[in-house]
Amino acid sequence: MSRHFFTIDEVKTFIDMMALHNMNRMHWHLTDDQGWRLEIKKYPGLTEIGSKRKETVIGHNSGKYDGIPYGGFYTQDEVRDIIDYAAQRYITIIPEIDLPGHMQAALAAYPHLGCTGGPYEVWTIWGVSDDVLCAGNDDVLTFIDDVLAEVIELFPSEYIHIGGDECPKTRWKECKKCQARAKALGIKGDKKHTTEEYLQSFIINHAEKFLNQHGRQMIGWDETLEGGLAPNATVMSWRGEGGGIEAARQHHDVIMTPNTYLYFDYYQTKDTENEPDAIGGYLPVERVYSYEPMPSALTPEEQKYIKGVQANHWTEYMPTFAQVQYMSLPRWAALAEVQWSQPEKKNYECFLKRLPQLINLYDALGYNYATHVFDVSAEFEANAETSMLDIRMKTIDNAPIHYTLDGSQPTQASPVAGDVVSINQNCTFKAVAIRPNGESRVLSEEVAFSRSTCKPTTANQPVNRQYQFKGITTLTDGLKGNRNYKTGRWIAFYRNDMDVTIDLKEPTEISSLAFTTNVEKGDWTFDVRGVTVEVSDDGKNFTKVFEESYPAMKETDRNGLYDHKITLKPVTTRYVHVVGLSERSIPEWHGGKGNAGFLFVDEITIE
C-alpha cells in the first residue's frame, strides 16, 4: 500500500475481507521509492517529505504524468488503532520496511543516506530505482536501527519484514564508501556472489541482528539468499518457488508467494483490453486454486519449513480501493482453500459450485469483485490427428453457451455448443453464456489456419518449464498471443533453442514461414539470434533451405512483438525443421549481462 495510499476505513475493510476468508496475517508494505507511509518520530522528514510525490506517471512509464501531487501516511496512533482492529479479528499485522533498496522516498528526505548525496525526489514512476541506501555509510546503520526500533515498539508481531529485494548494485560499485566498507570487512566476490551481493548480506545481517536482539524475527524476500542468508531469517519466495526450495533445504522457514500463482496484481483474464490496467501477467482463479505450496522437490522433513502462503497486491495500477477489491475477489476464495486444504481434498469443480454462495456474501457486504468466473471458460487444443482445432467450453453453473464463427455477436438464436466445437478454417470465434438474469462477457478469439496449423509438432529441445503452458503445440494451434507473454499463448526457451519439427502429414508445396517473438528486455526476454529452416521427405534426412543470423539487441531496440517472415524458394516437402537461436549471453549494457535470455515464441505459420 505504498505506491498508492488507502484510508484507515479502507484498510479496516481489507482486514474484514481477510477475516471472511480465514486469513490470519496481513503483510503491510509501508515504504517504497514512490512513498513512505509510516510516521517515524525520530525522522519526521520521512513523512513530511517522503510521503509526497509531485505527480504520478500515467500508465506503464509512458513518459506522461498526471501533474497531480499525491501523498498520505499513517500516524503511529492510527497504526495502533488498525493493529487493534485486526487483533480483534485474530489477524496479525506484519510490517515491511524495505531496505536497502526501494528507498528513494527516504533519500528524498535524508539525502546523506545515499551514495551520491542527491538531490533526490520521491519517485514519480514505477519500477526499481538505482538509488539505494549507502552500504558504506555508518549513518545508514544508525538509521536502520532507529527506524526498526520504532517499528518494533509499534507492532507486536513476532515477525518484521525488511524487504531485501530488488536492490540494484549500480551505485555501490561506483561508491568509494561502499568499496571501502567491503575492503574493511574483507569482502571479495567469488564464484557464488559478487562483492556487492556480499555487501547486501552485510546490511541484511545487521538488520536481523538488531531484530533478534529485541526478540523479533526477520522476514526477507528471496533475494536475501544472495550473499548468504542471515542466520535466523524467514524467506518469502516470490520469484517462482526456487528461492523457497533453496531456503527450506538450508533449514530456514519459508512463506511461499510465487508470482506465477499468487501475484494478485496480475490480470485475471486474457482479454486485457477490456480490463483495468494491471502490471501484466495472467492469473485466473483456476490457476490460483491449482497451486500446491509444498514443493515435491523437498523431502517430508524439508517440507516442515514451509510455513504458509501469501498473495501479493502491489498497487502501482490499483489507485482506488475498489480496484484492490476487484483484483482480490474471488481469487482470495481460491487462496483460502490453497492455504487450509490438504491437496487430496481440493476439487476445483466442487469449489466452483460453492463459490456463488460466497459471492452472494460479497454482494451483501458491498464488496467489489471480478466476475470472470461467470464467463465462458474455453480450452483450445490442436488436434494433430484430425488437423482441427478442438474447443471445449464450460461455465460455472452449466449455463447454455451460444457461439458464432463469423465474428457476429452470439445470441439466443445462435448454435448451442456441445462437448466439442471443431474448426478447420480461418474464423472469428465468439461465445457467450446466456442466463435468465443476463449474459456473460463475450469470449472472442481469432483463429488463423495455415499449412502448419494443428499438424503434429515435435520439440527437439525442451520448452522452459516455467513457461511451458500447453507445450510445443502452442506454436501450431492457430491462435496468436498479445503483448502479455504469460497468457499461455506464448512458450519460452531458456538456455536452449526453439527447435521444432512439423509434420505436414503429406507432401506439400511451401514458399514461406513466419513466427513472432515477444521482447521485454527488462524481463530478460530477447529476440531470436538466428533462424535455420530445413525440409525433409522422410523426417530423417533434412536439407537446409534457409539460414540467417541476427545481431545482439541494443539498449535502444524497442520492446514488443517482432514478426519474422521468411520467404523460401518453393519446395514440396512433408517435414519442416525450424531452429530459432535464443540469446545465450545478454549484452553488456543490460543488468543481466552474461546470463542467458528467454526466447518467447508464438505461432509458426507455413504457407
ABEGO torsion letter per residue (X at the ends): XAABBBBAAAAAAAAAAAAAAGBABBBBBABBAAEBABBBAABAAAAAAAABBABBBBEBGAGBBAGBBBBEBBBAAAAAAAAAAAAAAGBBBBBBBBOABGAAAAAAABAAABAAGOBBBBBABBEBBABBBBAABAAAAAAAAAAAAAAAAABABABBBAEGBGBBAAAAAABAAAAAAAAAAGBBBBAABBAAAAAAAAAAAAAAAAAAAAGBBBBBBAAAABGEBBAABBBBBABEAAAAAAAAAAGBBBBBBBAAAABAABBABABAAABBBBAEEBBBAAAAAABBABBAABBAAAAAABAEBBBBBBAAABABAAAAAAAAOAAAAAAAAAAABBAAABBAAAAAAAAAAAAAAAAAAGBBBBAAAABBBBBBBBBAAAGBBBBBBBBAAGBBBBBBAAGBBBBAABBBBBABBBBABBBBBBBBBBBAAEBBBBBBBBBBBBAABGBBBBBABBBBAAAAEAEAAAAAAGBBBBABAAAGABBBBBGBBBBBBBBAGBBBBBABBBBBBBBBAAAGBBBBAEBBBBBBAAGABBBBABBBBBBBBBAABBBEBBBBBBBBBBBBBABBBBBBBBBABBBAABAABGBBBBBBBBGBBBX
